[in-house]
């Protein structure tokens, strides 16, 4: 039986609490869209910081656990570095392109112009898909069971976010967003 270090326990706790916080916020917003938490009715700095801090905490916890438990699966380097690193790089490129396309404010719950071109022609949520790829890539590269567990929880959180956002997007963009939903998939 492996005993976890204090750092690993802290990383698991931080990632778990951050993920639960976001899942509760998304779940509440799905169940009670008129009293939603996400996207916020007013995108204040405090709300943006809380959501970004929670999201970053999941990624940081996954990273720390991957380092602490490096290659506990014993996977061969070509698989880890070939596939894992490629997913991390591609994911970061897509996130960067997506943020530049819609703007940082829109990624934080501010109203912006509806984007349906570029990456948004292929996925309504390319940044969430790319974030999922980054988590999968790091779990593969680090070949860590603990990192994979927190990454899987993070992927669940990221997959839940669009369900909280879509009613708001329909309210904001109306028929244009509903038509876009019929043409373009939620993820891939």
Secondary structure per residue as TSV (DSSP state, phi and psi in degrees):
chain	resnum	aa	ss	phi	psi
A	1	X	-	360.0	130.4
A	2	X	-	-88.5	131.3
A	3	X	-	-93.1	130.1
A	4	X	-	-78.8	144.2
A	5	X	-	-75.2	165.5
A	6	X	H	-59.8	-36.8
A	7	X	H	-63.3	-43.0
A	8	X	H	-66.5	-42.1
A	9	X	H	-62.3	-43.5
A	10	X	H	-62.5	-44.5
A	11	X	H	-63.3	-43.4
A	12	X	H	-62.5	-42.5
A	13	X	H	-64.8	-47.2
A	14	X	H	-62.6	-48.0
A	15	X	H	-61.6	-41.5
A	16	X	H	-66.8	-45.2
A	17	X	H	-64.9	-44.1
A	18	X	H	-61.6	-44.5
A	19	X	H	-63.8	-41.9
A	20	X	H	-63.9	-41.5
A	21	X	H	-56.6	-48.8
A	22	X	H	-67.5	-41.1
A	23	X	H	-62.4	-39.9
A	24	X	H	-64.5	-44.6
A	25	X	H	-61.4	-44.5
A	26	X	H	-68.1	-43.6
A	27	X	H	-60.2	-44.9
A	28	X	H	-59.6	-44.8
A	29	X	H	-66.6	-32.3
A	30	X	H	-72.0	-43.7
A	31	X	H	-73.0	-35.2
A	32	X	T	-130.0	70.4
A	33	X	G	-59.6	-28.1
A	34	X	G	-72.5	-18.0
A	35	X	G	-121.8	37.1
A	36	X	-	-62.0	152.8
A	37	X	S	-98.9	-38.9
A	38	X	S	-132.2	134.3
A	39	X	S	-63.1	149.4
A	40	X	-	-70.4	149.2
A	41	X	S	-65.1	-34.6
A	42	X	S	-129.5	121.9
A	43	X	-	-81.6	78.1
A	44	X	-	-78.0	162.0
A	45	X	H	-59.9	-40.2
A	46	X	H	-61.4	-44.4
A	47	X	H	-65.8	-44.8
A	48	X	H	-58.4	-45.3
A	49	X	H	-63.0	-42.0
A	50	X	H	-62.8	-45.8
A	51	X	H	-67.3	-45.4
A	52	X	H	-65.7	-41.3
A	53	X	H	-62.3	-42.6
A	54	X	H	-64.0	-43.9
A	55	X	H	-64.1	-46.8
A	56	X	H	-63.1	-34.7
A	57	X	H	-62.0	-37.6
A	58	X	H	-64.2	-45.8
A	59	X	H	-64.3	-43.3
A	60	X	H	-63.6	-42.5
A	61	X	H	-61.8	-42.6
A	62	X	H	-62.2	-41.9
A	63	X	H	-63.6	-49.9
A	64	X	H	-60.2	-44.3
A	65	X	H	-65.1	-36.8
A	66	X	H	-63.6	-40.6
A	67	X	H	-67.3	-46.5
A	68	X	H	-66.1	-30.1
A	69	X	T	-117.8	32.4
A	70	X	T	-50.0	123.6
A	71	X	T	51.7	39.9
A	72	X	T	-66.5	-20.7
A	73	X	T	-76.8	-19.1
A	74	X	-	71.3	29.2
A	75	X	-	-72.0	150.0
A	76	X	-	-68.1	145.8
A	77	X	H	-55.8	-41.7
A	78	X	H	-60.2	-35.5
A	79	X	H	-69.6	-49.5
A	80	X	I	-62.5	-52.6
A	81	X	I	-77.6	-35.4
A	82	X	I	-70.2	-49.2
A	83	X	I	-88.8	-49.3
A	84	X	I	-60.0	-50.3
A	85	X	H	-64.7	-38.4
A	86	X	H	-60.7	-43.2
A	87	X	H	-63.7	-39.5
A	88	X	H	-64.0	-46.6
A	89	X	H	-65.6	-49.9
A	90	X	H	-60.5	-43.7
A	91	X	H	-58.8	-45.0
A	92	X	H	-66.2	-37.8
A	93	X	H	-63.6	-46.3
A	94	X	H	-63.9	-43.1
A	95	X	H	-59.7	-45.0
A	96	X	H	-61.1	-44.7
A	97	X	H	-63.5	-43.8
A	98	X	H	-62.2	-43.9
A	99	X	H	-64.6	-42.0
A	100	X	H	-63.2	-35.1
A	101	X	H	-69.6	-48.2
A	102	X	H	-100.2	-13.4
A	103	X	-	91.2	149.8
A	104	X	H	-62.7	-38.7
A	105	X	H	-58.6	-42.0
A	106	X	H	-66.4	-28.6
A	107	X	H	-75.8	-8.9
A	108	X	T	-112.0	17.6
A	109	X	T	94.3	8.0
A	110	X	-	-84.5	150.7
A	111	X	-	-73.1	133.5
A	112	X	-	-143.5	177.5
A	113	X	-	-65.6	139.0
A	114	X	-	-67.0	124.1
A	115	X	-	-104.3	126.6
A	116	X	-	-129.3	7.6
A	117	X	S	-113.2	-175.0
A	118	X	G	61.4	-137.2
A	119	X	G	-60.8	-26.4
A	120	X	G	-74.0	-3.6
A	121	X	G	-74.6	-25.8
A	122	X	T	-103.4	-26.0
A	123	X	-	-150.3	138.2
A	124	X	T	-73.9	-15.4
A	125	X	T	-136.0	58.0
A	126	X	H	-62.8	-30.0
A	127	X	H	-70.2	-39.7
A	128	X	H	-65.4	-41.8
A	129	X	H	-61.2	-43.3
A	130	X	H	-66.1	-39.8
A	131	X	H	-61.7	-39.7
A	132	X	H	-62.1	-41.6
A	133	X	H	-62.4	-39.0
A	134	X	H	-62.5	-45.7
A	135	X	H	-63.6	-43.9
A	136	X	H	-62.4	-43.8
A	137	X	H	-60.3	-44.0
A	138	X	H	-68.2	-40.0
A	139	X	H	-60.9	-39.1
A	140	X	H	-71.3	-45.5
A	141	X	H	-63.0	-44.6
A	142	X	H	-77.5	-21.7
A	143	X	T	49.8	45.9
A	144	X	-	-113.6	130.5
A	145	X	H	-63.4	-41.8
A	146	X	H	-67.2	-42.6
A	147	X	H	-63.2	-40.0
A	148	X	H	-63.3	-38.5
A	149	X	H	-64.9	-47.3
A	150	X	H	-68.4	-37.3
A	151	X	H	-61.4	-42.2
A	152	X	H	-62.1	-41.2
A	153	X	H	-65.0	-41.2
A	154	X	H	-61.7	-38.6
A	155	X	H	-64.5	-40.2
A	156	X	H	-59.2	-44.4
A	157	X	H	-61.6	-48.0
A	158	X	H	-63.5	-36.1
A	159	X	H	-69.2	-27.4
A	160	X	H	-77.9	-29.5
A	161	X	H	-54.1	-46.2
A	162	X	H	-60.1	-29.6
A	163	X	H	-67.3	-29.6
A	164	X	H	-78.5	-31.6
A	165	X	H	-83.4	-31.3
A	166	X	H	-62.3	-41.6
A	167	X	H	-60.7	-38.2
A	168	X	H	-64.5	-44.1
A	169	X	H	-62.2	-38.2
A	170	X	H	-65.4	-39.5
A	171	X	H	-63.5	-41.5
A	172	X	H	-74.4	-47.3
A	173	X	H	-104.9	-8.1
A	174	X	T	56.8	-131.0
A	175	X	H	-61.5	-32.6
A	176	X	H	-61.4	-43.1
A	177	X	H	-71.3	-39.9
A	178	X	H	-61.6	-40.2
A	179	X	H	-65.7	-40.7
A	180	X	H	-61.5	-41.3
A	181	X	H	-60.3	-34.2
A	182	X	H	-74.7	-23.6
A	183	X	H	-92.8	-30.6
A	184	X	S	-125.0	136.4
A	185	X	-	-70.5	158.2
A	186	X	S	-64.7	-45.1
A	187	X	-	-112.9	-85.8
A	188	X	-	-125.3	360.0
